[in-house]
């Protein structure tokens, strides 16, 4: 079986059983770039061209790279990669030599088969940066400032640094992440010299298909429970939580405001619904719109949205400064975006959460929580611990 070299823009590709999982299993670190979405699965191999890092708008640089690739004879060039959290950070985007497409992993029955066994076991050395107690203190300090009226929301993150005595098996980690949450967005892309960004995000920032756009912000979360009755109770409580509903409404309002100038129509549901991953419940709203200008690309839209209050806070500039003052590490690609775009401007850009960056024998995991004036430091610290579970389960480690 072979995967299609070109995905139709107007409809998701349909493929025989096993084709999507074959792309997943074919991924190799280095110059491969893998992205699975609820519509399709993409595997790019090799590097035809890289998007330069300079002062010009990123969407313009991407458009020029795609136009150059098309002029050089590539009939369907695609840019794939990651964009960092900070606006002046370096994006790692490239036009692969070859791109293979297949249908969605969630529609491939072979994704239900057990993936590679976890082999790392007790080999991991784990270091918290910052320690959970220090993170809780940072949340408490932010809450105090918000209650005095300095700002409305900030998303504070912490990291786990996992170091192994053995070489990392990134293809196996990616496979386990994809099989754990096949409904989401699973990715593995180079993120710098000798570094790979790998993860499974539940959150679509924005997608464009012709004149149509979709955005699906998530804000407001609760950990899942292995007990069915307790799991349902937590889901119901989240859907009725004033604190989480307020946090969610702030994000949706910001996305509506950012997308409205691009649209002749924009549909925004009045209330959120719930989505679930293996580890978390999330409040979710799906916005759909029709573009005013068909030349607006997926990355034009994503750049107008990034960063949303779901990963930064509000007001944005103040929240960014609070993050810089509170977090003792560089976020890099975490809470940036990862995705693809073709020469026609269609594409998917996903919020880079539930992820880790691999370098040598070290994995740095990231998790954050939205902090508002009603937040509890203990609850937000527990939430980040729950979010770490997505990746910890894929590598056989535990806090």
C-alpha positions as CSV (number, residue, x, y, z in Angstrom):
1,X,0.0,0.0,0.0
2,X,1.2,3.5,-0.7
3,X,-0.1,6.8,0.6
4,X,-1.3,9.6,-1.7
5,X,1.2,12.4,-2.6
6,X,-1.5,15.0,-2.7
7,X,-4.3,15.6,-0.3
8,X,-7.5,17.2,-1.7
9,X,-8.1,20.7,-0.3
10,X,-11.9,20.4,-0.2
11,X,-12.3,17.0,1.4
12,X,-10.3,14.7,3.6
13,X,-8.6,11.8,1.8
14,X,-9.9,8.3,2.2
15,X,-7.4,5.5,2.4
16,X,-7.4,1.7,2.9
17,X,-7.0,0.3,6.4
18,X,-3.4,0.5,7.5
19,X,-2.2,3.4,5.3
20,X,-2.3,6.1,8.0
21,X,-0.7,3.8,10.6
22,X,2.0,2.9,8.1
23,X,2.9,6.6,7.9
24,X,3.1,6.7,11.7
25,X,5.3,3.7,11.8
26,X,7.5,5.0,9.0
27,X,8.5,8.2,10.9
28,X,12.2,8.6,11.7
29,X,13.7,11.5,13.6
30,X,16.1,13.9,11.8
31,X,14.5,15.4,8.7
32,X,11.1,13.6,8.9
33,X,8.1,15.7,9.9
34,X,4.9,13.9,11.0
35,X,1.5,15.5,11.7
36,X,-1.8,13.6,12.3
37,X,-5.1,15.5,12.5
38,X,-8.7,14.4,12.7
39,X,-8.8,14.9,8.9
40,X,-5.6,13.4,7.6
41,X,-2.1,12.1,8.3
42,X,1.1,13.7,6.8
43,X,4.6,12.5,6.7
44,X,7.2,14.8,5.1
45,X,10.7,13.5,4.4
46,X,13.9,15.3,3.5
47,X,14.3,19.1,3.2
48,X,13.8,20.9,-0.1
49,X,14.0,24.3,1.5
50,X,13.8,26.0,4.9
51,X,11.9,29.2,5.7
52,X,14.4,31.9,6.6
53,X,14.4,33.6,10.0
54,X,14.4,37.4,9.4
55,X,12.4,40.5,10.3
56,X,9.7,40.0,7.6
57,X,6.3,38.7,8.6
58,X,6.3,34.9,8.9
59,X,3.3,34.4,6.7
60,X,5.1,36.3,3.9
61,X,8.3,34.2,4.3
62,X,6.2,31.0,4.1
63,X,4.4,32.2,1.0
64,X,7.6,33.0,-0.7
65,X,9.1,29.6,0.1
66,X,6.1,27.8,-1.2
67,X,6.0,30.0,-4.4
68,X,9.7,29.3,-5.0
69,X,9.2,25.5,-4.6
70,X,6.2,25.6,-7.0
71,X,8.2,27.6,-9.5
72,X,11.1,25.0,-9.2
73,X,8.7,22.3,-10.4
74,X,7.0,21.0,-7.2
75,X,3.3,20.8,-8.1
76,X,2.1,20.7,-4.6
77,X,4.6,22.1,-2.1
78,X,3.8,22.1,1.6
79,X,5.5,23.9,4.5
80,X,5.6,21.9,7.8
81,X,7.0,22.7,11.2
82,X,6.8,24.7,14.4
83,X,6.5,28.4,15.4
84,X,7.6,29.5,18.9
85,X,5.7,31.2,21.7
86,X,7.7,34.4,21.5
87,X,7.0,36.6,18.5
88,X,10.7,37.3,17.7
89,X,11.7,33.6,18.2
90,X,12.9,31.4,15.4
91,X,10.4,29.3,13.6
92,X,11.5,25.9,12.3
93,X,9.6,25.5,9.1
94,X,10.6,23.7,6.0
95,X,9.4,22.4,2.6
96,X,10.0,18.7,2.6
97,X,11.5,16.8,-0.4
98,X,8.5,14.5,-0.4
99,X,5.1,14.5,1.4
100,X,2.9,11.5,1.8
101,X,-0.7,11.8,2.8
102,X,-3.3,9.4,4.2
103,X,-6.6,9.5,5.9
104,X,-7.1,10.2,9.6
105,X,-5.5,7.9,12.2
106,X,-8.8,7.8,14.0
107,X,-10.4,6.2,11.0
108,X,-7.7,3.6,10.5
109,X,-8.8,0.4,12.4
110,X,-5.1,-0.6,12.9
111,X,-4.6,2.4,15.3
112,X,-6.5,0.4,17.9
113,X,-3.8,-2.3,18.0
114,X,-1.3,-2.1,20.8
115,X,1.7,0.1,20.1
116,X,5.4,-0.5,21.1
117,X,6.0,-1.6,24.6
118,X,7.4,1.0,27.0
119,X,11.1,0.2,27.6
120,X,12.5,3.2,29.5
121,X,10.9,2.1,32.8
122,X,12.9,3.2,35.9
123,X,15.8,4.6,33.8
124,X,14.5,8.1,34.0
125,X,16.0,10.8,36.2
126,X,13.3,13.5,36.7
127,X,13.9,17.1,37.7
128,X,11.0,19.6,38.2
129,X,11.7,23.1,36.9
130,X,10.4,24.9,38.9
131,X,9.6,22.6,41.8
132,X,5.8,22.2,42.4
133,X,6.0,24.3,45.6
134,X,7.7,27.1,43.7
135,X,5.1,26.9,40.9
136,X,2.3,27.1,43.5
137,X,3.9,30.2,45.0
138,X,4.1,31.8,41.5
139,X,0.4,31.1,40.9
140,X,-0.5,32.7,44.3
141,X,1.5,35.8,43.5
142,X,-0.3,36.1,40.1
143,X,-3.7,35.7,41.8
144,X,-2.8,38.4,44.3
145,X,-1.9,40.8,41.5
146,X,-5.1,40.0,39.5
147,X,-7.3,40.6,42.5
148,X,-5.7,44.0,42.8
149,X,-6.7,44.7,39.2
150,X,-3.3,44.6,37.4
151,X,-4.4,42.1,34.7
152,X,-7.1,39.5,34.0
153,X,-5.4,36.2,33.3
154,X,-2.0,34.6,32.9
155,X,-1.1,31.0,31.8
156,X,1.8,29.8,33.9
157,X,3.8,26.7,33.0
158,X,6.3,24.4,34.5
159,X,8.5,21.7,33.1
160,X,9.8,18.2,33.9
161,X,13.3,17.3,32.6
162,X,13.6,13.6,32.1
163,X,17.1,12.1,31.4
164,X,17.6,8.5,30.4
165,X,20.6,6.2,30.5
166,X,19.6,5.0,27.1
167,X,19.0,6.6,23.7
168,X,15.5,7.9,23.3
169,X,13.1,5.9,21.0
170,X,11.2,8.8,19.5
171,X,9.3,6.7,16.9
172,X,7.9,4.5,19.7
173,X,7.0,7.5,21.9
174,X,5.2,9.1,18.9
175,X,3.3,5.8,18.2
176,X,2.1,5.5,21.8
177,X,1.0,9.1,21.9
178,X,-1.0,8.7,18.7
179,X,-2.6,5.4,19.8
180,X,-3.5,7.0,23.2
181,X,-5.4,9.9,21.7
182,X,-6.1,9.2,18.0
183,X,-8.8,11.9,17.9
184,X,-6.3,14.7,18.5
185,X,-3.3,16.2,16.8
186,X,-0.1,14.2,17.0
187,X,3.2,15.6,15.8
188,X,7.0,15.1,15.6
189,X,9.0,17.8,13.9
190,X,12.6,19.1,14.1
191,X,12.8,22.1,16.4
192,X,16.4,23.1,16.2
193,X,19.8,21.5,15.6
194,X,19.7,18.1,17.3
195,X,16.2,18.8,18.8
196,X,12.8,17.2,18.1
197,X,9.4,18.5,19.2
198,X,7.0,15.7,19.8
199,X,3.5,15.7,21.3
200,X,-0.2,15.2,21.1
201,X,-2.2,18.4,21.3
202,X,-6.0,18.5,21.7
203,X,-6.3,22.1,20.4
204,X,-6.8,23.4,16.9
205,X,-5.7,27.0,16.6
206,X,-7.2,27.5,13.1
207,X,-7.7,25.6,9.9
208,X,-8.4,27.0,6.4
209,X,-10.0,25.1,3.6
210,X,-10.6,27.5,0.6
211,X,-12.9,30.3,1.9
212,X,-13.8,28.5,5.1
213,X,-12.1,28.6,8.5
214,X,-12.4,26.7,11.7
215,X,-11.0,27.5,15.1
216,X,-11.4,25.4,18.2
217,X,-10.2,27.1,21.4
218,X,-9.9,25.1,24.6
219,X,-9.8,26.7,28.0
220,X,-11.0,25.4,31.3
221,X,-9.9,21.9,32.2
222,X,-10.4,19.0,34.7
223,X,-8.4,15.8,35.2
224,X,-10.1,12.5,34.1
225,X,-10.8,9.8,36.6
226,X,-10.5,6.0,36.0
227,X,-13.8,5.6,37.9
228,X,-16.7,6.1,35.5
229,X,-19.1,7.8,37.9
230,X,-16.4,10.2,39.2
231,X,-15.3,10.9,35.6
232,X,-18.8,11.9,34.6
233,X,-19.2,14.0,37.8
234,X,-16.0,15.9,37.0
235,X,-17.2,16.5,33.4
236,X,-20.5,17.9,34.6
237,X,-18.8,20.0,37.2
238,X,-16.5,21.5,34.6
239,X,-19.4,22.4,32.4
240,X,-21.0,24.3,35.3
241,X,-17.9,25.9,36.8
242,X,-18.2,29.7,36.9
243,X,-14.4,30.0,37.1
244,X,-13.7,27.8,34.1
245,X,-16.6,29.2,32.1
246,X,-15.2,32.7,32.7
247,X,-11.7,31.6,31.7
248,X,-13.2,30.0,28.5
249,X,-15.3,33.1,27.6
250,X,-12.2,35.3,27.8
251,X,-10.5,33.1,25.2
252,X,-13.5,32.8,22.9
253,X,-14.1,36.6,22.9
254,X,-10.4,37.2,22.0
255,X,-10.6,34.8,19.1
256,X,-13.8,36.3,17.9
257,X,-12.3,39.7,17.9
258,X,-9.1,38.6,16.1
259,X,-11.0,36.6,13.4
260,X,-13.9,39.0,12.7
261,X,-11.9,41.4,10.4
262,X,-11.0,38.4,8.2
263,X,-14.6,37.2,7.8
264,X,-17.9,38.1,6.1
265,X,-19.6,35.8,8.6
266,X,-18.4,34.1,11.8
267,X,-20.5,31.7,13.8
268,X,-19.7,31.5,17.5
269,X,-21.8,29.2,19.7
270,X,-23.2,30.7,22.9
271,X,-22.0,28.0,25.3
272,X,-19.0,25.6,25.2
273,X,-19.2,21.9,25.0
274,X,-16.8,19.3,26.4
275,X,-14.1,17.3,24.7
276,X,-11.9,14.7,26.3
277,X,-8.4,13.3,26.0
278,X,-7.1,10.2,27.8
279,X,-6.0,12.5,30.7
280,X,-8.2,15.6,30.7
281,X,-11.7,17.1,30.1
282,X,-11.7,20.5,28.4
283,X,-14.3,23.2,27.7
284,X,-14.4,23.6,23.9
285,X,-16.0,26.0,21.4
286,X,-15.8,25.6,17.6
287,X,-16.0,28.8,15.6
288,X,-16.6,28.6,11.9
289,X,-16.3,31.5,9.4
290,X,-16.2,32.5,5.7
291,X,-13.3,34.5,4.6
292,X,-13.7,38.0,3.3
293,X,-10.4,37.9,1.3
294,X,-9.6,34.5,-0.3
295,X,-5.9,35.4,-0.3
296,X,-5.8,35.2,3.5
297,X,-3.8,32.1,4.3
298,X,-4.0,29.7,7.2
299,X,-0.8,31.2,8.6
300,X,-2.2,34.8,8.2
301,X,-5.1,33.7,10.4
302,X,-2.9,31.8,12.9
303,X,-0.5,34.7,13.2
304,X,-3.5,37.1,14.0
305,X,-4.6,34.7,16.8
306,X,-1.2,33.7,18.3
307,X,-0.9,33.8,21.3
308,X,-4.4,33.4,22.5
309,X,-5.4,34.0,26.1
310,X,-5.6,30.2,26.4
311,X,-1.8,29.9,26.3
312,X,-0.6,33.4,27.4
313,X,-3.2,35.5,29.2
314,X,-4.8,38.9,28.9
315,X,-3.9,41.7,28.3
316,X,-1.3,39.9,26.2
317,X,1.7,42.2,26.8
318,X,1.2,42.2,30.6
319,X,0.7,38.4,30.6
320,X,3.9,37.9,28.6
321,X,5.9,39.9,31.1
322,X,4.4,38.0,34.0
323,X,5.4,34.7,32.3
324,X,8.9,36.0,31.7
325,X,9.2,37.0,35.4
326,X,7.6,33.8,36.8
327,X,9.0,31.0,34.6
328,X,12.6,30.0,35.1
329,X,13.0,28.5,31.6
330,X,12.6,29.4,27.9
331,X,9.3,28.1,26.5
332,X,10.7,27.8,23.0
333,X,8.1,26.0,20.9
334,X,5.8,25.2,23.8
335,X,2.5,27.2,23.5
336,X,3.6,28.2,20.0
337,X,2.0,26.4,17.0
338,X,2.8,23.4,14.9
339,X,1.2,22.6,11.5
340,X,1.3,22.8,7.7
341,X,0.3,25.1,4.9
342,X,0.2,24.5,1.1
343,X,0.8,27.0,-1.7
344,X,-2.9,27.7,-2.0
345,X,-3.0,28.9,1.6
346,X,-4.9,25.9,3.0
347,X,-3.5,24.4,6.2
348,X,-3.9,23.4,9.9
349,X,-2.1,25.2,12.8
350,X,-2.3,23.5,16.2
351,X,-1.6,24.9,19.6
352,X,1.7,23.3,20.8
353,X,0.7,21.8,24.1
354,X,1.0,18.3,25.7
355,X,4.4,18.2,24.2
356,X,8.1,17.6,24.9
357,X,11.3,18.6,23.3
358,X,13.9,15.8,22.9
359,X,17.6,16.5,22.8
360,X,20.2,13.8,23.2
361,X,19.0,11.6,26.0
362,X,16.9,14.3,27.6
363,X,13.2,15.1,27.3
364,X,11.8,18.4,28.5
365,X,8.0,18.1,29.2
366,X,5.8,21.2,29.5
367,X,2.4,21.8,31.1
368,X,0.6,25.0,32.0
369,X,-2.6,26.2,33.6
370,X,-4.8,29.2,33.1
371,X,-4.7,31.4,36.2
372,X,-7.5,33.9,37.0
373,X,-8.4,35.8,40.1
374,X,-10.5,32.8,41.3
375,X,-7.7,30.3,40.9
376,X,-6.5,28.0,43.7
377,X,-2.7,27.5,43.6
378,X,-3.1,23.9,44.7
379,X,-5.7,23.2,42.0
380,X,-3.6,24.8,39.2
381,X,-0.5,22.8,40.3
382,X,-2.5,19.6,40.3
383,X,-3.8,20.5,36.8
384,X,-0.3,20.7,35.4
385,X,0.5,17.4,37.0
386,X,-2.5,15.8,35.3
387,X,-1.5,17.3,31.9
388,X,2.0,15.8,32.3
389,X,0.4,12.4,32.3
390,X,-0.2,12.4,28.5
391,X,3.5,12.3,27.9
392,X,4.6,10.4,31.0
393,X,2.5,7.5,30.0
394,X,4.1,7.4,26.6
395,X,7.6,7.1,28.1
396,X,6.9,4.9,31.2
397,X,7.7,7.5,33.8
398,X,5.7,8.9,36.7
399,X,6.0,11.8,39.2
